[in-house]
Amino acid sequence: MSVFVSLGLEPIINAAGPVTRLGGAPMAAKVLEAFADAAREWVPLDQLQAAASRAIAQVTGAPAGIVTAGAAAGLTLGAAAIMTRFDLGLMDRLPDTTGLANEFVVSREQRNGYDHAIRAAGGRMVEVGFDEIAAGAGVRRTEAWEYEAAFGPRTAAVFYVYGPRSRPALEEVVKIAHRRNVPVIVDAAAQLPPRSNLRLAAITGADLVVFSGGKAIRGPQSTGILCGRRDLVGAALLQMLDTDDRFDLWTPPEELIDKRQLSGLPRQGVGRALKVSKEEIAALLTALAHFVGGYYDAKLPTYRSGLDAIVQQLAGLTSVTCFLRDSPDGESAPSLELQIDELRLGRTAVDVCRTLRSGHPPVYVGQSLLDSGRLRIDPTCVEKTQFAALAERLREALS
Ligand SMILES: *Cc1c(COP(=O)(O)O)cnc(C)c1O
């Protein structure tokens, strides 16, 4: 029996994509194998993270990287590392950052719920610029000089949320920050694909970059990557490790943690609540190799034909118009948008979502366009065998 059925739950059809609230991305057989293999053997976690660092460095071009408990965990660890470096006393105090350089300068347009992860380490957000376009009060975006004007003795770093429309350009912000010796930490959690974005730190000079492991990389959903400067990645690792060892026996990986610079082992750090298991690390690294190798691209035709089947099933319904969005880059999944004529149907798109969720099997669709009366179908988490049932449930809900 399905493990979820035995727990009294009905498995859903996830047409919303690899979102956290529905359980993340599908993992390839080899990824699950790596997880199971890793469960049968033991290695010191710091040595395993050093091996992860070498693998991550190779695909990102960054000097170092570790596997974190998600991109948000990477932000907490990265922020902690920036504020404490290898100072044991400061590590011990977090998230109390009284008197420390604890300000993260961020464009007001880029504020979002995930920056709680930086505040969780003791960081304070200092906003610059305005969101004048959203306010309908102007046409200008945040400008580089506004970051510079906010720098002062309490500045810890620039926090930058990367996306194709982010302004000013990351390169420009990095240049201005580095001129004042201010590091830049970047949230690029969902900016994969394209695969080329893995090289963001190497290309832009950003000091730290985080990616989700449980989105396009299709690792365990509780994983992520923090990559960038070796000293900062090392300080982040130290604050995540279980430090209940003897200092005289402890042999941390030299390339990340220089033991000679430490007068002892820190107590369990602010990152200890964000630990990752050896199984998760092994699975994420396997998934990362799949992602980089283009293994997932081979699934695109299957997605496309599944979406085509839905379009066919909905043909003839007068209250819905289908818009197929092909893969923009040969790496991202295609998607299907269903524009609902709410007047003709007599129900809103939100009503349709409610119907889809409450039927059998329950169907969850993408909600980003709901306010425009559009359902979004992301095929990434839909099994090949589920497309027929998905099309059937959509037809019934839209008739
Ligand atoms: C998904 C996401 C996160 C959180 O990533 P996790 O890997 O789930 O921790 C953070 N920031 C942005 C912009 C995201 O899209």
The ligand as an SDF file (V2000), in Angstrom:
LIG
                    3D

 15 15  0  0  0  0  0  0  0  0999 V2000
   11.8650   28.7760   -2.9600 C   0  0  0  0  0  0  0  0  0  0  0  0
   12.5360   30.0390   -2.5560 C   0  0  0  0  0  0  0  0  0  0  0  0
   13.2430   30.1140   -1.3490 C   0  0  0  0  0  0  0  0  0  0  0  0
   13.2770   28.9780   -0.3610 C   0  0  0  0  0  0  0  0  0  0  0  0
   13.9960   27.8900   -0.8520 O   0  0  0  0  0  0  0  0  0  0  0  0
   14.0570   26.5440   -0.0050 P   0  0  0  0  0  0  0  0  0  0  0  0
   15.0510   25.7100   -0.7660 O   0  0  0  0  0  0  0  0  0  0  0  0
   12.6820   25.9690   -0.0150 O   0  0  0  0  0  0  0  0  0  0  0  0
   14.5120   26.8910    1.3590 O   0  0  0  0  0  0  0  0  0  0  0  0
   13.9080   31.2910   -1.0430 C   0  0  0  0  0  0  0  0  0  0  0  0
   13.8750   32.3530   -1.8830 N   0  0  0  0  0  0  0  0  0  0  0  0
   13.1920   32.3220   -3.0450 C   0  0  0  0  0  0  0  0  0  0  0  0
   13.1910   33.5420   -3.9140 C   0  0  0  0  0  0  0  0  0  0  0  0
   12.4930   31.1600   -3.4160 C   0  0  0  0  0  0  0  0  0  0  0  0
   11.8210   31.1270   -4.5780 O   0  0  0  0  0  0  0  0  0  0  0  0
  1  2  1  0
  2  3  1  0
  2 14  2  0
  3  4  1  0
  3 10  2  0
  4  5  1  0
  5  6  1  0
  6  7  2  0
  6  8  1  0
  6  9  1  0
 10 11  1  0
 11 12  2  0
 12 13  1  0
 12 14  1  0
 14 15  1  0
M  END
$$$$
